């Protein structure tokens, strides 16, 4: 009997703080191959603007080079990060890609600092790319440790945030409410090709869907400190009346997107340049050629650490499911946990359930991803894979 060879695409995001997108794709494919060794397997690890964005773009763009840079981490400790130098293309000179997670990310903290973590390191990495002479910046904004509205970024780029006595305010969310004026005399101009902000969420800066309310608890904000952070962001927004804090995506990365929009809207040259927001998952999927890869595939397997109510706001699995539907390709979702309706997925697998507990899944994610891959290969049409 001749076996029908299937074409399977593995396109997960990273399982944040647990396993990279590349390692996750490899583990899933190894599990699949253990059951169906003759199938054609295509590995295409993704990112949505958060952790792993540099990895995804580096694989996709010929000639990309990683450049090391020493920056101030979100808790003031030194961090050796990298930014990505892309060759000139499309009439634009060299582009610098900077990943917030690598310079100011929550995984860099030993302990959460809900009011004091900052984005200074992201700004320092951006400044290093500008010093190299890049003509455009692409900033991946996922995985932030702070809720400082991008104040740290602007400080690193030359702005001085001063209190009523003319002294610099404290970094992080703690200092926002104390800002009396912003001295922008030394603020660096945007590069000639502008700035693209890759976000994995569409939340505004303020309110019940804003940076402090939705993402603050992940960063340690509680019932006592969340109102302080919200008030600080509200004051920060009032200092930039030319930027709408309700703009979708402005609350990304603890409001760092808002700060970068404010930088982009500050006229520093005769022809002001602007920062723009783009959904990270869509931009990176297009860059990697995912729509073409899905054409003719029998199944695409995507995933992330936690599939929840935020996932449909633009994260990678949602984007993969959307593109898969357009291509007529079934889509499977593998996640550490699923806490929202997984619409658009033909099959789901939960690592916490396969492993027996969250702790077991986190202790060896590659093992349980291999298990999930094997179960998918054996039962590719089951609506939910049981332990």
N, C-alpha and C positions, 0 to 999 in steps of 0.2 A: 504494500500500500504506500503510495507516494504522499509524503507529508507536505502540506501547504505551508510555505514560508510566509511569515507575517513580518511587516515592517513596523517596529515599535519605536516611538520617540520618547526619550526621557528628558523632561524639561522642568526640573524643580527649581525653586528658589532655595536659599540656605535655610536651615532650621536654626534660627538665630541662637547664638550662644551654645550650640550643640554640634552642628556639623555643617560644613560649607556646601554650597550648591553643587560644586564639582564632585565632592566626595559622596554626596547624597545620590547624584545621578549614577555614579559608579556602583554604589551599593545596590541600588534598585536594579540596575542592569545585570549585576552578578547574580542576584536572586532569580531574575527572569531566566537568564541563560542556564541556570542549574536545572530548570524544568524544560525549557525549550531551546536547546543549543543551536538549532538550525535557523532560528529567526534572525532577521536583520535588525540590529539595534543601533539607534542613533542617539548619541548623548549631546544634549544642548543645555547645559546648566544656565540658569537665568538669574536675573536680579531685577529689582523694581525701584532702584534708587537708594536702597539701603546697603547693608553689608553684602559684599561680594560683587558690587558694581564694577570695581576696577578689574576683577578677574574676568567678568563677562566681556567687558569692552576690550581688554587686552587680547583675549582669544579671537575676537571678531575683527580687529583692525590690524592689518599688516603694518609692521614698522612701529607699533606702539612700544614705548619704553617706560619702565618704572624708574622714577627718580626719588631717592630717599630724602627725607627732610626731618629735622629735629624740631618738635613743636612742644608747646605747653599743653599737657593733657587736661581733661575737664576737672581734675582735682589738684592742679598745679604741678604735678610731677612731670618730668620730661618724658616724652614719647617719641620713638622713632617711627614715623609713618612713611607713606609713599604717595606720590601723585603720578598720574600717567600722562606722558607726553605723546600726543598724536601728531603725525605728519600733516603738513598742509594739504588741504583738499577742498574742492568746490569753490575756489576763489578766496578761501580764508586761510590765513597762515596757520602756524602750529596752534594746537588746542591743548589746554591743560585740563585734565579730569581730576577732580579732588573729591574724595569720599569722606563725608563727615564722620562716619563710623570709625574710620581709621585714625582720626585726629582728635575727635571730641565725642567718641561713642560711649554708650553706657557700659559696654563690655570692658572698657579700660578702667573702670572703678572697682576698687576692692569693697567699698561700702557706698551706698547711695548718698548723694548730697543734694537733696531736693531743692534747696534755696541757693546753694553755693556753686554747683557745677556750672560750667560756662563753655562757650564756643570759641575761646581765644585761639586754640590750636587750629581749628578750621581756617580762621582768618590768616594765621601764620603760614599755613600750607598754601593758601591762595596767593599770599604775597610772594612766596617763593616761586610759584609758577609765573607770576607777573614779572618778577625779577629776571626770569629766564627768557622773557620776551614773547610769551604766548599772545596770540591775537584774539583768542576766545577762551572762556572758562565754562566748563560743564561741572556743576556741583551736585553730587549725589547726597540727598538730605536725610536718608533714613538712619535710624539707630542712635538718636541723640541721647545724651546723658542729662541734658539741662532744659530749663524752661526760661531762657534768658532773652528770648525774642530776637536773637542774633546780635545782641549788644556786644558780645565778645568778638564776633567777627568784625564789626565795624571798628572796634577799638584796635584790633590788630592791623586794620587797613589804614589807620591814622586818625580816626575820630577820637575826640576827647569828650567823655561823658562826665559832666561836672555837677556838683551839688551847689546849694545856695552860697556856700562859702568859697566856691571856686576850686574845690578839691575833687579828685577823681572819686566816683562812687564805687562801692563794693562790687565785685564781679558777680555774675549769676543773677537769678531772679531777685535776690535780696536787695540789690542796689537800684533796681529799675524805678521804684517809686520815689527815690531820692534825687533823680536827675532833674536839675533846674534848667540846664541849657546844654546844647551839643555844639562843640567847637569843631567845625568841619574843614577848617583852613588847610589841614595837612592830609585830609582824606584823599586816598588815591582815586584817580578816575577809573572807570570801567575800561577794559580792553576794547580795542576798536571793533572787534567782532561781537561784542556783547557777552552776556552771561546767560546760560541756560540752567534752570533749576529743575532737577529731576526729583519728583516727589512720589511717595507711595501712598499718600492720603489726599483727600480733598477738603479737609477740615479748615474752617476759618480760624482767625487768631483768638477770638473772644467768645464767651458764652458757653452754653451747655455742650456744644460740639467743638469747643475751642481747645487750644493747646493745653491749658492747665487742667480743664475738666476731664478731658478724654485721656490724654497721655500722661498727665501729672502723676497719677497713682503708680504707674510703671516706674517712675523716677523717684518715688518716695514721698510725694505730696499726700497729705492726709487732711482730715477735716479742719485742722488748725492752720496748716500751711497753704492749702490750696487757695483759700480766699486771698492770702497775701500775694501769691504768684499772679492770680487773676487781676488784682488791683494794680500790680506792677506792670503787667502787660497792657492794661487799659491806659495807664499813664504813658507808657511807651508809644502806644498808638496815637495818643493825643499830641505827642511831640512830632508826629509825622502826618499831618492832616491831608497831605497829598496822596496817601496810600489808604485804600479801603480795607479795614481789618476784616470785613466780611468776605473778601475775595477768596474763592475756593482754593485751598492749598496754602494759604498764607500762614496757617497754624502748623504747618509741617515742621518737624524737628524742633519742637518747643518754641515755635515762632521764629526760628532762624530764617525761614522763607520770607517772613514779613520784613525782617531787617535787611535782607539782601534786595528785596523789592524797593525798600527805602533808599538803599545805596544806588540802585539803578535809576531811581527817579530824581536824584539830586543832580541838577545841571552843573557839570564840572568843566564842560567845554562848550564851544560855540554850537556844536551839534550834540545834544545830550544823547547818551546811549542808555539802553534799558536792559533790565533783567526780565526774563520771561519764565513762566512756569510750564513745564511739560510733564504729563504722567510718565513716571520712570519706566514702568513695566511696558507700556506701549512703545516708547522710544527705543528701549533696549531690544525688545522682541523684533522690531523692524530692523534694527542694526544687525542683529544676528541672522536675519532672514527666516524667522520662524514661520511666517505664512507659507513660504515656498516649501519648507521642510515638511509641513503638515499635509500638503497636497499628496494624496495617494497613500498616506499612512493608515495602518489598521487601528492604531490606538496611540494616544499620547498620554503619558503619565507625568503629572505635575505634583507639586506639594510645597509645604512650608511647615514651620514649627507649630503654629496655632492658626487654624482657620476659624475666624470669628466675624463679628459684625463689621469690622474694619476692612476685611478682605475684599469686599465688593466695592470699596472706595478706590480701587486701582492697583491692588497688589498683584503679584505675578500669577498665582493660580487662576484668579478671575480673568486676567488677560488671556492666558492660555486657553481657558474654556471658551472665551468669546471667539478667538481665532479658530479654535477647533470646530465650533459650531458652524462658522462660515465656510470651513473646508469640508464639512460633512464627516468629520473624524470623531469617533467617541473619545471622551476624555475621562481619565481616572484621577482621583485626588487621594494623595497620601499625606497625612498630617499627624503631628504629635497628638493634637487634640482637635476636635471639631465641635464648636459651640454655636454655630449658626447654620441656617438652612443651606445645604450644599447644592444649590440649583445649578443645573448645567453639567453636572458630572454623572456619568453612567455608572461609575463604581467609586466607592470610598473605602479607605483603609485607615484605621486609627492606631498609631504605634502604642499609645498608652494601653489600649485594649489588647493588642497582640502581645505586649510585654507583660501585662498583668498590673502595671502601675506606672505612674509618671516617672517615679524614681528609677525604675528598671529601664524604661525607655531612654531616659537621659544618660544613664550610666554607659550604655553601649548602643547609640543610635544606629551605627552602621549595621550592626547585627539585625536589628529589627526592621531596618529598611530592606535588607536582603530577604528577610522573611516575607515582608510585604510584596517585594518583587516576585518571589516564588509563588505566593498565593495568587497574585494577579495573573501570572502566566498560566496557572492551572485553571483559574476561573475568571477569565477576562470580562465576563458579562454579569457576574454576580453583583447585585446592587450595593451590598456592603459585605466586606470580608470579615467573617467572624474569627475570634481567637481560636 
